[in-house]
């Protein structure tokens, strides 16, 4: 007799027997490969083969008994097992055997056990729901039975314990995990389906990481570390020393970093596919406990380390008593770590930011975010619990799984013991992959959650972070705010889902300054300026242009303009470029000023050119010169204009070539000019000329041209034009007027000097963004209602989790003539902030719900779980 099965990759598996010999033969042919042959048993009959979870299972009959053997698709045959009495066996799901009316089930610890009778001569198939095909009389019948798979069974309540370790890894659509049970370490993976568990050996406390291959480290029962690597097979090595806390590992490309702790030291060993490379370690004097080393690799490929210790680093030569309170240390691999908090059992996550979480001596959990440039954000209390696991937007602990919604930590799956996991970003959503122990099982979780805007403040090292006023650096696309800014000589992009109250993790764009931002609704486009003195006698400047998805995934970037200025020997000659402005319509438009300079005692002049680049969404483009002017004298300063905006049939540019006169162009047609500088232009409506608003500065006063008839509205600098608003800075505070024709000035008095405001209209809210500080700087935001005396509603504010009564649109509290928008939404609440109300008084507040008829939306109200109908 013979039997055939196909594996998930299209490979063919065949078993058969010869009556003359009684041998059970096996053959395997991978898809597109050659046949391989083997002998499964030297005696038996009625063989059957099945494929399940990347394992080949063979059962057969021998002397009225049923035998079973299995082989991992990439490994060797395991030991043959006797399943029980029976004839003509079949196996399905990898753990259920039907043998001519008898049913056997495999479980950990017990092996194969008899579980009942099924119909004689029946056939079964399935995984957890098994279909039984049998005959009764002259009928063919189909029945079903449910049997729970054993693959996540465990007898170990610590099966996912080890908070400094990773139990789940994700890469390129493949999920891998490790856990313990029955005294062994098990490994499983998911790539469209779950594999059956692979027994890695007797042990505890496993950690997993994926790079060019998979690495696992765990401890033997007597605390010797074991390193396993999987690269076309499974190989391992056992170290000859014991450790005092759970080990951890992380894979960077083809190099594995293994972190272990001894009584007085932390060691990180580097291996490449089992071959030792080198070792880095830290030793502590007077240590009374240390360990739990945690590792991570950030998006730039740097390895980060966190651990806790008492005592003092032997490299630390400072005099004084040796601290006995546990301290949490953090640093880069190979560097000298620093204390970031008092606490123990730290866990580290690294990606586009670094997160370290730990517990204090009162069983409270904290976390700290660290930017890749080293900037540390204040620590944040997460909640009660012990043994926390860092997860970027989530925090795993003894209290369950908490996720951060941008304002609060919310607890889910609180019934899991020692949960752990990882996340996979999918645009503005992420999948939470997690495991934990519950009721004798390792529970697997796959949950979709929204990416929060998680950073309340963006720090920067320059007052020019949001400069200059010639270009837009904050824009609104749908319900999402995008910001381009500068810090440490780098341009960054970030986003906000709550009108700038919190920001997403910044994405590095490149070296440079003065970014200009625009969007066509599908893509973001950013242009920026970079200048460098590559050699002492020459200065080079570049204009870059790049495109990003709405999820800040880079699509392309390129140099689109370049200039060189020779400073020595005289004469000074060459080209200087100015900072760009960008607008997006049918094409991507980039406006710059280019100056050609000759400066010597005999001859000195400057030619200034107004240029606009017109680019396709894929970056193909051309440059055109709209105008040029000349004057004597060599001016090598960087131009800070022009400003550009688009309308349906073209574009409008405002330019101040010498900082004295603002010239306004409709494409290459000069509309007019008037005294001023620092122009910014905004277009709205179908006719550019009649709907063009130009603001500028003359003698310290902000001028508004509407259209091209300037009049002063107030003293200030760095003006910005928007529909119905003009925004500017004066004496370190932020000012705006609501209407260019009827001047009603308003302001935000900031505690520190403010610089270079940016602004965008989001529905009926004006969002202001500016750089604030003196020596130390941060980016601040504020929200201003466009019509403060009128009741309005806003579309989706970006909160994806509705309140319990499913408010599709935002609701408002009304106090007098003012309205207050909700600043957050939870499962059962809306949160409001009333910054202008004084404490110690009583107020009557009214809550209004809106149901616009044109949208035909209904608002279903529930009170105490009972429906109150539709509003």
C-alpha positions in Angstrom: 0.0 0.0 0.0 1.1 3.6 -0.5 0.1 7.1 0.5 1.0 10.6 -0.7 0.8 14.2 0.7 1.9 17.7 -0.3 3.6 20.2 2.0 3.0 23.9 2.1 5.9 24.6 -0.4 4.5 22.2 -3.0 6.9 19.3 -2.1 5.7 15.7 -2.5 5.9 13.2 0.3 5.3 9.5 -0.4 5.3 6.4 1.9 4.8 2.8 0.8 5.6 -0.8 1.7 6.5 -4.0 -0.2 4.7 -7.1 1.0 7.8 -9.1 0.3 10.0 -7.1 2.6 7.6 -5.4 5.1 9.8 -2.2 5.1 8.1 1.2 5.3 9.8 3.4 2.7 9.7 7.2 2.4 10.5 9.5 -0.5 10.5 13.3 -0.7 10.7 15.6 -3.7 10.8 19.4 -3.1 9.1 21.5 -5.7 11.5 21.7 -8.6 14.0 19.4 -6.9 15.1 15.8 -7.0 13.8 12.8 -5.1 15.4 11.7 -1.8 14.7 8.3 -0.3 14.7 6.9 3.2 13.5 3.9 5.2 11.2 4.8 8.1 10.8 1.3 9.6 12.1 -2.2 8.8 8.7 -3.8 9.5 5.1 -2.8 9.1 2.1 -2.3 6.8 -0.6 0.2 5.8 1.6 3.4 6.0 0.0 6.8 6.0 1.7 10.2 5.6 0.4 13.7 6.4 1.9 17.2 6.5 1.1 19.7 9.2 2.8 22.7 10.6 6.0 22.1 8.6 6.2 18.6 10.0 6.0 15.3 8.1 4.0 12.7 10.1 4.0 9.0 9.2 1.9 6.3 10.9 1.7 2.6 10.1 0.5 -0.7 11.5 2.8 -3.4 12.8 1.6 -6.6 14.7 -1.8 -5.0 15.5 -0.1 -1.9 16.9 0.1 1.7 15.6 3.4 3.5 15.4 4.2 7.2 14.7 7.2 9.2 13.7 7.6 12.8 12.6 10.3 14.9 10.9 10.7 18.7 10.7 10.8 19.7 7.0 14.3 21.0 7.6 15.5 18.4 10.1 15.9 14.7 10.8 13.5 12.0 11.9 12.6 12.0 15.6 12.2 8.8 17.7 9.5 6.3 16.7 6.6 6.2 19.2 4.0 3.6 19.9 0.5 5.1 19.8 -1.6 2.0 20.8 -3.5 -0.9 19.3 -5.2 -0.6 16.0 -5.1 -1.2 12.3 -5.0 0.8 9.1 -4.1 4.1 10.9 -4.5 7.7 9.7 -3.1 10.9 11.3 -4.5 14.4 11.1 -3.6 17.7 12.6 -0.3 16.2 13.8 -1.8 14.9 17.0 -4.9 12.8 16.3 -4.8 9.2 15.0 -7.7 7.2 13.8 -7.1 3.4 13.7 -10.1 1.5 12.3 -12.5 2.7 15.0 -10.1 3.7 17.7 -9.1 7.3 18.4 -5.7 8.4 19.9 -4.6 11.9 20.9 -1.1 13.2 21.6 -0.4 15.6 24.5 2.7 16.8 26.2 3.7 14.7 29.2 1.3 11.9 28.4 2.2 11.2 24.8 -0.3 9.1 22.8 -3.4 8.1 24.8 -6.7 6.4 23.8 -9.5 8.9 23.9 -12.5 7.0 22.5 -14.1 5.2 19.6 -15.0 6.4 16.1 -16.8 4.6 13.4 -14.9 1.6 12.0 -13.4 2.0 8.5 -13.9 5.8 8.9 -11.5 8.5 7.6 -10.7 11.8 9.3 -9.1 15.1 8.4 -8.8 18.5 10.0 -6.8 20.5 12.5 -8.9 21.4 15.6 -12.3 20.6 14.0 -12.0 17.0 12.6 -14.3 15.7 10.0 -15.1 12.0 10.1 -16.3 10.3 7.0 -18.0 6.9 7.5 -20.6 4.6 6.1 -23.7 3.4 7.8 -25.9 1.0 6.0 -26.2 2.2 2.5 -25.4 5.8 3.4 -22.1 7.8 3.4 -22.2 10.1 6.4 -20.0 13.1 7.6 -19.6 14.0 11.2 -17.4 16.4 13.2 -15.6 16.5 16.5 -13.7 19.3 18.2 -10.3 18.5 19.8 -8.1 21.3 21.1 -4.6 21.3 19.6 -1.8 20.7 22.2 0.8 23.0 20.7 0.3 25.9 23.1 -0.2 23.7 26.2 2.3 24.2 29.0 2.7 23.1 32.6 4.9 26.1 33.4 3.3 29.3 34.7 6.6 31.0 34.0 6.5 30.0 30.3 6.8 33.6 29.1 8.7 35.0 32.0 11.9 37.1 31.6 11.0 40.8 31.1 14.5 41.7 29.8 14.0 39.1 27.0 12.1 39.0 23.7 9.6 36.2 23.5 8.2 37.3 20.1 10.0 38.5 17.0 8.7 39.8 13.7 10.5 40.4 10.4 9.2 40.6 6.8 5.8 38.9 7.5 7.2 36.1 9.6 6.5 35.8 13.3 8.6 33.7 15.6 8.2 33.0 19.3 9.7 31.0 22.2 8.2 29.7 25.4 8.8 26.9 28.0 6.8 23.9 29.2 7.4 20.4 30.6 11.0 21.4 31.4 11.8 22.2 27.7 12.2 25.3 25.5 9.9 25.4 22.5 10.2 27.4 19.3 7.3 28.1 16.8 6.9 30.3 13.7 4.1 31.7 11.7 4.3 32.4 8.0 0.7 32.1 6.8 0.2 29.2 9.2 1.7 28.1 12.5 4.4 25.5 12.6 4.3 22.8 15.2 6.5 23.4 18.2 10.2 22.6 17.8 11.8 21.3 21.0 15.1 23.2 21.4 16.1 21.3 24.5 15.7 21.2 28.3 15.8 24.7 29.7 14.2 27.9 30.9 14.1 31.6 30.2 14.4 31.8 26.4 15.0 35.0 24.3 14.6 35.3 20.6 15.7 37.8 17.9 15.7 37.9 14.1 18.2 39.3 11.7 19.8 37.6 8.7 18.9 34.5 10.7 17.2 33.6 14.0 19.0 33.5 17.3 17.7 32.1 20.6 19.5 32.1 23.9 18.2 30.2 27.0 19.5 28.6 30.3 19.9 25.0 31.1 18.2 23.9 34.3 21.5 24.4 36.1 21.9 28.0 34.7 24.4 27.5 31.8 23.6 29.6 28.8 22.8 27.9 25.5 23.0 29.7 22.2 20.8 28.4 19.3 21.0 29.8 15.8 18.8 28.8 12.9 20.2 29.3 9.4 19.0 26.4 7.1 18.9 24.2 10.2 19.2 24.3 14.0 22.6 24.4 15.7 23.5 25.2 19.3 26.3 25.6 21.7 26.4 25.4 25.5 28.6 27.9 27.4 30.9 26.8 30.2 29.9 29.3 32.8 26.8 30.0 34.9 24.8 33.3 35.0 22.7 34.9 37.7 19.8 36.4 35.7 17.9 35.8 32.4 20.2 36.2 29.3 19.1 38.2 26.3 20.1 38.5 22.6 19.7 40.7 19.6 20.7 40.1 16.0 22.1 42.9 13.9 22.5 41.7 10.3 24.6 38.5 10.7 26.0 39.4 14.1 24.5 38.1 17.4 24.9 40.1 20.6 24.5 37.9 23.7 24.1 39.6 27.1 24.7 37.7 30.3 25.2 38.7 33.9 27.4 37.3 36.7 27.4 38.3 40.3 29.5 41.4 39.7 29.6 42.0 35.9 27.7 42.4 32.7 29.1 40.7 29.6 28.0 41.1 26.0 29.5 38.5 23.6 29.4 38.8 19.8 29.0 35.8 17.5 28.5 35.3 13.8 26.7 32.0 13.1 28.3 30.4 16.1 31.8 31.8 15.6 33.0 34.0 18.4 34.0 37.6 17.5 34.7 39.5 20.7 33.4 40.4 24.1 32.6 43.6 25.9 32.0 43.8 29.7 31.4 46.0 32.7 32.4 45.1 36.3 31.0 46.6 39.5 32.7 47.1 42.8 30.7 46.3 46.0 27.8 44.8 44.0 25.0 43.2 46.0 22.9 42.3 43.0 22.7 43.1 39.3 21.6 41.8 36.0 18.6 41.6 33.7 20.6 42.9 30.7 18.3 44.0 27.8 19.4 44.7 24.3 17.9 46.5 21.2 19.0 47.7 17.7 17.7 51.1 16.6 16.8 52.0 13.0 20.4 53.3 12.4 21.9 50.0 13.4 23.3 50.9 16.8 23.0 48.5 19.7 21.6 49.8 23.0 22.0 48.1 26.4 20.1 48.5 29.7 20.5 46.7 33.0 20.3 47.3 36.8 23.0 47.1 39.4 24.0 48.1 42.9 27.5 49.0 43.6 29.7 51.3 41.4 31.3 50.8 38.0 35.0 50.0 38.5 35.7 52.6 35.7 34.1 55.2 38.0 36.9 56.7 40.0 34.8 59.2 41.9 35.2 59.0 45.7 32.3 58.3 48.1 30.2 55.6 49.4 29.1 52.7 47.1 25.4 53.0 46.4 23.3 50.1 47.7 20.0 51.2 46.0 19.5 49.4 42.6 20.2 51.7 39.7 19.0 51.4 36.1 21.9 51.9 33.7 21.5 52.7 30.0 24.1 53.2 27.2 25.3 52.2 23.7 27.2 49.0 23.3 30.9 49.7 23.9 30.3 53.0 25.7 30.2 53.8 29.4 26.6 53.6 30.5 24.9 56.1 32.7 22.3 55.9 35.5 18.9 57.1 34.3 16.8 56.1 37.4 16.6 54.2 40.6 15.0 50.8 40.0 15.4 47.3 38.8 14.3 44.7 36.2 14.7 47.1 33.1 13.6 46.3 29.6 14.7 48.1 26.5 13.1 48.6 23.1 14.9 50.3 20.2 13.6 51.5 16.8 13.0 55.0 15.7 13.4 55.9 19.4 14.7 54.0 22.4 12.4 53.2 25.3 13.6 51.9 28.7 11.0 50.7 31.3 11.6 49.5 34.8 10.0 49.0 38.2 10.7 50.8 41.5 10.9 49.4 45.0 7.1 50.1 45.4 6.1 48.0 42.4 5.4 51.0 40.2 6.4 50.9 36.5 8.1 53.8 34.8 9.4 54.4 31.3 11.7 56.8 29.6 11.9 57.7 25.9 15.3 58.5 24.5 15.7 60.1 21.0 18.4 58.7 18.7 20.4 61.9 19.1 20.6 61.1 22.9 17.9 63.6 24.1 16.1 62.1 27.1 12.5 62.8 27.8 11.2 62.9 31.3 10.3 59.6 32.8 6.6 58.7 32.9 4.7 56.6 35.4 2.9 53.7 33.6 1.1 52.2 36.5 1.4 49.4 39.1 3.2 46.2 38.3 6.4 44.3 38.2 8.7 42.8 35.5 7.7 45.3 32.7 8.5 44.7 29.0 9.1 47.7 26.7 7.1 47.7 23.5 7.2 51.3 22.0 3.4 51.9 22.2 2.7 49.1 24.7 4.0 48.0 28.1 3.7 44.4 29.3 3.7 43.6 33.0 2.2 41.5 35.7 -0.9 43.7 35.5 -1.5 42.8 31.9 -0.9 44.7 28.7 -1.1 48.5 28.6 -1.3 50.5 25.4 -0.6 54.2 25.1 -3.3 56.3 23.3 -1.4 59.5 23.4 -2.8 60.7 26.7 -3.4 57.7 29.0 -2.3 54.1 29.5 -5.1 51.6 28.9 -5.1 48.1 30.3 -6.1 45.1 28.2 -5.7 41.4 28.7 -5.2 41.8 32.5 -5.7 38.1 33.1 -2.4 37.1 31.4 0.6 36.1 33.5 4.0 37.6 32.4 2.8 38.8 28.9 5.4 39.7 26.3 5.4 40.6 22.7 6.3 43.0 19.9 4.5 45.3 17.4 4.5 45.7 13.6 3.8 49.2 12.2 1.2 49.4 9.4 0.9 53.1 8.6 -1.0 54.8 11.4 -1.9 51.4 12.8 0.1 48.7 14.4 -0.4 45.0 15.0 0.3 43.9 18.6 1.7 40.3 18.7 1.8 39.0 22.2 2.0 35.9 24.3 1.2 35.2 28.0 0.3 32.4 30.3 -3.3 31.5 31.3 -4.9 28.3 32.6 -2.2 25.9 31.4 -1.8 27.4 28.0 0.4 30.0 26.3 -2.1 32.4 24.9 -1.4 34.0 21.5 -2.8 37.5 20.8 -3.0 39.4 17.5 -4.6 42.9 18.0 -4.9 45.9 15.7 -4.4 49.3 17.5 -3.9 52.9 16.4 -0.5 54.5 16.5 -0.6 57.3 19.0 1.0 60.7 18.7 3.1 60.0 21.8 5.5 62.8 22.2 4.1 65.9 24.0 7.0 68.1 23.3 9.6 68.1 20.5 13.0 69.3 21.6 15.5 71.0 19.4 18.9 72.8 19.7 18.2 75.8 17.6 15.8 78.8 17.5 15.6 78.3 13.7 13.8 75.0 14.1 10.7 76.3 12.4 12.3 79.0 10.3 11.8 80.7 7.9 8.5 82.4 7.1 8.9 82.1 3.3 7.7 78.4 3.3 5.1 76.2 5.0 6.5 73.8 7.5 3.3 72.6 9.0 0.4 71.3 6.8 -2.8 69.4 7.3 -3.8 66.3 5.2 -7.2 65.0 6.2 -7.2 64.7 10.0 -3.4 64.4 10.3 -1.0 67.3 10.9 2.5 67.1 9.5 5.5 69.1 10.6 9.0 69.6 9.1 11.6 71.0 11.5 15.3 71.2 12.2 17.4 69.9 15.1 21.2 69.3 15.3 21.7 70.2 11.7 19.2 67.6 10.5 15.8 67.9 8.9 13.0 65.8 10.5 9.4 65.0 9.7 6.7 64.1 12.2 2.9 63.9 12.5 0.1 64.6 15.0 -3.3 63.0 15.2 -4.6 65.5 17.8 -3.9 68.9 16.4 -0.4 69.1 17.7 -1.0 68.1 21.3 1.3 65.1 20.8 3.7 64.2 18.0 4.8 61.0 16.5 8.4 59.8 16.5 10.3 62.1 14.2 11.7 60.6 10.9 15.1 61.8 9.8 15.0 63.4 6.3 18.6 64.4 5.9 21.3 67.0 6.7 20.3 70.6 6.2 17.9 73.4 7.3 14.9 75.4 6.3 12.5 72.6 5.1 9.5 73.4 3.0 6.5 71.1 3.1 3.6 70.3 0.8 1.2 67.5 -0.1 -1.1 66.3 -3.0 -3.2 64.4 -0.5 -1.4 61.1 -1.1 2.2 62.0 -0.8 4.3 64.5 1.2 6.9 66.5 -0.5 9.8 68.2 1.3 12.5 70.5 0.0 15.4 71.7 2.1 18.6 73.6 2.0 22.1 72.5 2.9 25.4 74.4 3.0 28.9 73.1 3.6 32.5 74.4 3.4 34.0 71.2 2.2 37.3 72.8 1.7 38.5 76.1 3.3 38.5 78.1 0.1 35.1 77.0 -1.2 31.5 76.9 0.0 28.9 74.5 -1.6 25.1 74.6 -1.2 22.4 72.2 -2.3 18.7 72.1 -2.7 17.1 68.7 -2.0 13.7 67.4 -2.9 12.1 64.2 -1.5 8.8 62.4 -1.3 7.2 60.5 1.5 4.1 58.4 2.0 1.4 59.7 4.4 2.9 57.2 6.9 6.3 58.9 6.5 7.8 56.1 4.5 10.6 57.5 2.2 9.8 57.1 -1.5 12.6 59.0 -3.1 14.9 62.0 -2.7 17.5 63.8 -4.9 19.6 66.8 -5.3 17.8 69.2 -7.6 20.1 72.3 -7.5 23.7 73.0 -6.5 25.9 76.0 -6.2 29.6 76.7 -5.6 31.3 79.8 -4.3 35.1 80.2 -4.5 36.3 82.3 -1.6 40.1 82.3 -2.2 42.1 83.3 -4.0 40.3 86.5 -5.0 38.1 87.4 -6.7 35.2 85.8 -4.9 33.2 84.1 -7.6 30.4 81.6 -7.9 26.8 80.8 -7.1 24.8 81.1 -3.9 21.4 79.5 -3.5 18.6 80.5 -1.1 16.3 78.5 1.1 13.4 76.9 -0.8 9.7 77.4 -0.8 7.4 74.6 -2.0 3.8 74.3 -3.2 1.9 71.3 -4.7 -0.8 71.5 -7.4 -0.8 69.5 -10.6 3.0 69.5 -10.2 5.4 70.1 -7.4 6.8 73.6 -7.5 10.0 74.7 -5.8 11.0 78.4 -5.7 14.5 79.6 -4.9 16.7 82.6 -5.4 20.0 82.0 -7.1 22.7 84.6 -7.0 25.8 84.8 -9.2 28.5 86.8 -7.6 31.8 88.4 -8.6 33.6 90.4 -5.9 37.0 92.0 -6.2 38.6 95.4 -5.7 38.4 96.0 -9.4 34.9 94.6 -10.2 32.0 93.7 -7.9 28.4 92.8 -8.8 25.6 90.4 -8.0 23.0 88.9 -10.4 19.9 87.7 -8.6 17.6 85.1 -10.4 14.1 84.1 -9.4 13.8 80.4 -10.3 11.0 77.9 -10.1 11.5 74.2 -10.5 8.5 72.2 -11.8 8.6 68.5 -10.8 6.5 65.4 -11.4 5.4 63.2 -8.4 8.4 61.0 -9.2 10.9 63.8 -9.2 11.4 64.5 -12.9 11.6 68.2 -13.4 13.0 71.3 -15.0 13.9 74.8 -13.9 12.8 78.1 -15.3 13.9 81.7 -14.6 11.0 84.1 -13.9 13.0 87.2 -13.5 16.5 88.5 -12.8 18.0 91.7 -11.3 21.5 93.0 -10.9 23.3 95.5 -8.7 26.8 96.4 -7.8 28.5 94.8 -4.8 29.1 91.2 -4.0 26.4 89.9 -1.6 27.2 86.3 -0.5 24.5 86.0 2.2 21.9 83.2 1.9 18.6 84.5 0.5 15.6 83.9 2.7 12.9 84.3 0.0 10.9 83.7 -2.3 7.6 82.3 -1.2 5.3 80.3 -3.6 1.7 79.1 -3.6 -0.5 77.5 -6.3 -3.9 78.1 -7.7 -5.8 75.9 -10.2 -4.2 77.5 -13.3 -0.7 78.3 -12.1 1.3 79.7 -9.2 2.1 83.0 -7.5 5.5 84.0 -6.2 6.5 86.8 -3.8 10.2 87.7 -3.8 12.4 90.3 -2.1 15.7 90.1 -4.0 17.6 92.7 -1.9 15.5 92.6 1.3 14.0 96.0 0.4 11.2 95.4 -2.2 8.6 92.7 -2.4 7.9 91.7 -6.0 4.8 89.6 -6.8 4.5 87.3 -9.9 1.6 85.4 -11.4 3.8 82.8 -13.1 6.3 84.9 -15.1 4.0 88.0 -15.1 5.1 90.8 -12.6 1.9 91.9 -10.9 3.4 94.7 -8.8 5.9 95.6 -6.2 6.0 97.6 -3.0 8.5 98.2 -0.1 9.0 95.4 2.3 10.8 92.1 3.0 10.2 88.6 4.5 7.2 87.9 2.1 4.8 85.0 2.4 2.1 84.4 -0.1 -1.1 82.4 0.1 -3.7 81.7 -2.7 -7.3 80.7 -2.4 -10.2 80.7 -4.9 -10.1 80.2 -8.6 -8.5 83.6 -9.6 -5.1 84.1 -8.3 -4.8 87.8 -8.6 -8.0 88.7 -6.9 -7.5 86.2 -4.1 -3.8 86.5 -3.4 -2.8 87.6 0.0 0.8 88.8 0.5 2.2 89.7 3.9 5.6 91.3 4.5 7.5 93.4 6.9 8.4 97.1 6.4 10.3 99.1 9.1 9.3 96.5 11.7 5.6 96.5 10.8 3.7 93.6 9.3 2.2 94.7 6.0 -0.8 93.0 4.4 -1.6 93.2 0.7 -5.1 92.1 -0.2 -4.7 92.3 -3.1 -1.4 94.2 -3.4 -2.5 97.2 -1.5 -0.4 97.0 1.6 -1.3 98.5 4.9 0.3 97.9 8.3 -1.5 95.7 10.9 1.0 95.7 13.7 4.6 95.6 14.6 6.3 92.2 14.1 8.5 89.8 12.2 8.3 86.4 10.4 4.8 86.9 9.0 2.7 84.1 7.7 -0.4 84.3 5.4 -3.4 82.0 5.8 -7.1 82.3 4.7 -8.7 84.7 7.3 -5.6 84.9 9.4 -2.2 86.6 9.5 0.3 85.2 12.0 3.6 86.8 13.1 6.0 87.2 16.0 6.6 90.3 18.1 8.9 90.7 21.1 9.1 87.0 21.6 5.3 86.4 21.6 2.9 85.0 18.9 0.3 87.3 17.4 -2.4 86.9 14.9 -5.2 88.9 13.3 -8.5 87.2 12.3 -9.3 89.3 9.3 -7.0 91.2 7.0 -9.6 94.0 6.5 -10.9 94.4 10.0 -7.9 94.2 12.3 -8.6 92.3 15.5 -5.2 91.4 17.0 -4.9 88.6 19.5 -1.8 86.9 21.0 -0.2 84.2 23.0 2.1 85.5 25.7 4.7 82.8 26.0 6.9 82.1 29.1 10.1 82.1 27.0 11.0 83.9 23.8 9.2 82.5 20.7 10.6 82.3 17.2 9.4 81.7 13.7 5.7 80.8 14.0 4.0 78.4 11.6 0.3 77.9 11.3 -2.4 75.8 9.5 -6.1 75.8 9.4 -7.7 72.5 10.4 -11.4 72.9 9.8 -12.5 75.6 12.2 -9.4 75.5 14.3 -6.2 77.5 13.7 -3.2 75.4 14.9 -0.1 77.5 15.7 3.4 75.9 15.9 6.5 77.8 16.9 10.0 77.4 18.4 10.3 78.5 22.0 13.2 78.9 24.4 16.5 80.6 25.3 19.6 78.4 24.9 17.4 75.3 25.3 14.6 75.1 22.7 11.4 73.2 22.1 8.5 73.2 19.6 5.2 74.4 21.0 1.6 74.4 19.7 -1.6 76.1 20.4 -5.2 75.9 19.0 -7.4 78.8 18.3 -11.1 78.6 17.3 -11.8 80.5 14.0 -15.3 81.6 15.1 -15.2 81.6 18.9 -18.8 82.8 19.3 -20.4 80.2 17.0 -21.2 76.6 17.8 -19.3 74.3 15.4 -18.4 70.7 15.0 -15.3 69.1 13.6 -14.8 66.0 11.6 -12.9 63.1 13.0 -10.1 64.5 15.2 -7.9 61.5 14.8 -9.1 59.4 17.8 -9.8 55.9 16.4 -11.3 54.5 19.6 -14.9 55.9 20.0 -16.6 56.7 23.3 -19.1 54.2 24.5 -21.9 56.1 22.8 -20.1 56.1 19.5 -19.7 59.9 18.9 -18.8 60.0 15.3 -18.2 63.7 15.4 -16.6 65.7 18.2 -18.8 67.2 20.9 -18.3 70.5 22.7 -18.9 72.0 26.1 -20.3 75.5 25.9 -19.5 78.2 28.5 -20.9 81.6 27.7 -19.9 82.5 24.2 -17.0 80.1 24.2 -16.8 76.5 23.1 -14.3 73.9 24.2 -13.4 71.0 22.0 -12.7 67.6 23.5 -9.0 67.0 23.7 -9.2 63.2 24.0 -11.7 60.3 23.7 -11.6 57.0 25.6 -13.7 53.9 25.8 -16.2 55.6 28.1 -15.3 59.3 28.3 -14.6 62.5 26.5 -11.9 64.7 28.1 -12.1 68.5 28.1 -9.7 71.2 29.1 -10.8 74.6 30.3 -7.7 76.7 30.5 -9.4 80.1 31.0 -11.7 79.1 33.9 -10.6 79.9 37.4 -10.7 77.3 40.2 -12.8 77.7 43.3 -16.0 78.6 41.5 -19.0 76.7 40.3 -20.0 76.6 36.7 -22.9 75.2 34.7 -21.7 73.3 31.7 -23.8 72.1 28.8 -22.9 69.2 26.6 -24.1 69.5 22.9 -24.3 66.7 20.4 -24.6 67.4 16.7 -26.3 65.4 14.0 -26.0 67.2 10.6 -28.9 66.2 8.4 -27.0 66.3 5.2 -24.8 63.5 6.4 -27.8 61.5 7.7 -25.8 60.3 10.7 -27.5 59.0 13.8 -26.2 59.2 17.4 -27.2 56.2 19.4 -27.2 57.0 23.1 -26.7 54.4 25.8 -27.1 55.0 29.6 -26.0 52.3 32.0 -25.9 49.8 29.2 -29.5 50.4 28.0 -30.2 51.9 24.7 -32.0 55.3 24.8 -32.7 55.3 21.0 -31.3 57.5 18.3 -30.8 61.2 18.4 
